[in-house]
Structures are given as structure tokens and as C-alpha cells.
Amino acid sequence: MKLEICFSAVGLGILLTAGCASDKEPIVFYSEAKIPAAMTEAATVAKGLSKADEEKVDTVVFCYLLDRHVWESGNYTALFLQADDTVVDGMIKKYPNHIPPIKQSNHIDLRSNQSPLDKDTGQPVMILGADLGDPNADGTVDVVGRWYAGGAVQGSYTFNLKKTGDDWPIVSVK
């Protein structure tokens, strides 16, 4: 009887351990603050472009998004750009009186299951990003310009840019 209980306990332990060890996605704890996967920095890195060209492409896409006022459907107190500090600083200088203002990332409050907030005001904000693809055979680069202000408020444009001299003009937008 003792031997049978021992084997049952060992068998149960093996089954439980085997059930826990899988190659499936990790468990997500909703108490952790997370940026959507599409908004992570890893998504913004392009292969095959120089750092200077990446920054120029980001700037072109952000200018387009800022000129389209994708945030007008909500009461956002700030815009955040998912980009290198040099690009963000350049956009802040280019649009010094922009409403809502463009702010550095240290002013954003990201909480689980909530829209991103402005640390200064506690009000909702919008995040703009640019995901650069690898250069195409024809010398163009595809970029997804996106905006995010929570699960229900997000969208994107798909850009195609081609280098002309030192500039990256937009060839098409979808």
C-alpha cells in the first residue's frame, strides 16, 4: 500500500511537472506595465540603413503623422514619439508650440490595462511610432507609421520612401 501511494505521488509529480514545461507563450501578468509589442524599440530597428538614415526616415514619418492630427478625436495632453532622443529633440524644436505638446519619454506613465498617461497632468496621451523595414531591392524602404492611445485608439499608415540625395521623400502612403 505504501509503495502504491509513493508511486502515485511520484507519477502525479511527473505529470504536473510535464504539464508546466511547455514551449508555449509565457504567462502574462496583467499587473505589469507593458507597451504593446508593436510599440517596442525592437520593432523600430531597421537592418541595412545607417543610423542617420533611420533618423531621417523617422523624422519624415513623424512630420506626416503630426500634420494629419491623428490625435484630434480625443483629449490628449501630450504626444510621445517612440524614437531616439535626437529625433524627439529635433521634433520638439521643429514643433515648439504644437498642441498637444511633444514630450520626452520620461514624462509618460504606462500602466497595465490602461491608456498611457502624462505624468505631469495624469491625463491621456498618444504615442507615435515608426517601424522601419529592411531596404527593398529597388532602394525603397517600407515603414509603418502608427499611433497608440490605448487598445481602442490605435491605427497606422504604411509608407514607402526612397532616398534621393540625402533626403527620404515619401513615394506612397496607404
C-alpha positions in Angstrom: 0.0 0.0 0.0 2.8 2.5 0.9 4.6 1.6 -2.3 1.4 2.2 -4.3 0.9 5.7 -2.7 4.6 6.5 -3.3 4.4 5.6 -7.0 1.1 7.6 -7.3 2.7 10.7 -5.7 5.7 10.4 -8.0 3.5 9.9 -11.0 1.4 12.9 -10.1 4.5 15.0 -9.6 5.8 14.0 -13.0 2.5 14.7 -14.7 2.3 18.1 -13.1 5.9 19.0 -14.0 5.4 17.8 -17.6 2.2 19.9 -17.8 4.1 23.0 -16.7 7.0 22.6 -19.0 5.9 23.7 -22.4 7.2 25.8 -25.3 4.0 28.0 -25.3 4.0 31.7 -24.8 5.0 32.9 -21.3 2.2 33.8 -18.8 1.3 37.5 -18.9 0.8 39.1 -15.6 -1.6 42.0 -16.1 -0.2 43.8 -13.1 2.9 44.6 -15.0 3.0 47.7 -17.1 3.7 46.9 -20.7 3.9 48.7 -24.0 2.2 46.8 -26.9 4.7 44.5 -28.8 4.3 46.7 -31.9 5.5 49.7 -29.9 8.7 48.2 -28.5 12.1 49.5 -29.5 12.9 46.2 -31.1 10.1 46.8 -33.6 11.7 50.1 -34.7 15.2 48.9 -35.7 15.8 48.6 -39.4 18.6 46.5 -40.8 20.7 47.8 -43.7 20.2 51.6 -43.0 22.7 53.8 -41.3 21.7 55.4 -38.0 21.5 58.8 -39.8 19.2 57.4 -42.5 16.9 55.8 -39.8 16.6 59.1 -38.1 15.8 60.9 -41.3 13.1 58.3 -42.2 11.6 58.6 -38.7 11.5 62.4 -39.0 9.7 62.2 -42.3 7.1 59.8 -40.9 6.6 61.8 -37.7 6.1 65.0 -39.7 3.5 63.3 -41.8 1.6 62.0 -38.7 1.9 65.3 -36.9 0.5 67.1 -40.0 -2.5 64.7 -40.1 -3.6 65.3 -36.5 -4.4 61.7 -35.7 -5.0 62.7 -32.1 -7.9 65.1 -32.7 -10.6 62.6 -31.8 -9.5 62.6 -28.1 -8.5 64.9 -25.3 -4.7 64.2 -25.2 -2.5 66.4 -23.2 0.8 65.2 -24.8 2.3 63.3 -27.7 5.2 60.9 -27.3 7.4 59.7 -30.1 8.9 56.3 -30.0 12.3 57.2 -31.3 15.9 58.1 -30.4 16.3 61.1 -28.2 17.9 63.0 -31.0 14.8 62.5 -33.2 12.5 63.5 -30.4 14.6 66.6 -29.5 14.6 67.6 -33.2 10.8 67.2 -33.4 10.3 69.2 -30.3 12.4 72.0 -31.8 10.6 71.8 -35.1 7.2 71.9 -33.5 7.8 74.1 -30.3 4.2 75.3 -30.0 2.5 72.1 -31.0 -0.8 71.3 -29.3 -0.8 68.9 -27.7 3.0 69.3 -26.9 5.5 66.7 -27.8 7.3 65.4 -24.7 10.3 63.3 -23.8 9.5 59.7 -22.8 10.4 60.3 -19.1 7.0 62.1 -18.8 4.9 59.1 -19.8 3.1 56.8 -17.3 2.5 53.3 -18.7 0.1 51.2 -16.6 -1.3 47.8 -17.3 -4.7 47.7 -19.0 -4.9 51.5 -19.1 -4.3 54.1 -21.7 -0.9 55.8 -21.4 -0.9 58.9 -19.2 1.0 62.1 -18.9 2.9 62.0 -15.6 2.6 65.8 -15.4 -1.2 66.0 -15.8 -2.5 62.5 -15.2 -4.4 62.8 -18.5 -4.4 60.5 -21.6 -1.6 60.8 -24.2 -0.9 59.4 -27.6 2.3 57.6 -28.7 3.5 57.8 -32.3 5.9 55.3 -33.7 7.7 54.3 -36.9 8.6 50.7 -37.7 11.2 50.6 -40.5 11.5 47.5 -42.7 14.6 46.3 -44.4 15.5 48.1 -47.6 13.8 46.7 -50.7 15.6 45.7 -53.9 14.6 48.9 -55.6 16.1 51.1 -52.9 12.9 51.9 -51.2 12.1 51.3 -47.5 8.6 50.4 -46.2 7.7 52.0 -42.9 4.6 51.6 -40.7 3.8 54.8 -39.0 1.4 54.2 -36.1 -0.4 55.8 -33.2 -1.5 54.3 -29.9 -3.5 55.8 -27.1 -4.9 52.5 -25.6 -6.4 49.3 -27.0 -9.4 51.1 -28.6 -7.4 54.0 -30.1 -4.7 52.9 -32.5 -4.0 52.9 -36.1 -1.4 53.1 -38.8 -0.3 54.2 -42.2 2.1 52.2 -44.4 4.7 54.4 -46.1 7.1 53.7 -48.9 10.1 56.0 -49.0 13.1 56.2 -51.4 16.4 58.0 -50.8 17.1 60.9 -53.1 20.4 62.5 -52.4 20.4 62.9 -48.6 16.6 63.1 -48.2 14.0 60.3 -47.9 10.8 61.6 -49.6 7.6 59.6 -49.4 6.8 57.7 -52.5 3.4 56.4 -51.4 1.1 56.2 -48.3 -1.6 53.6 -47.7 
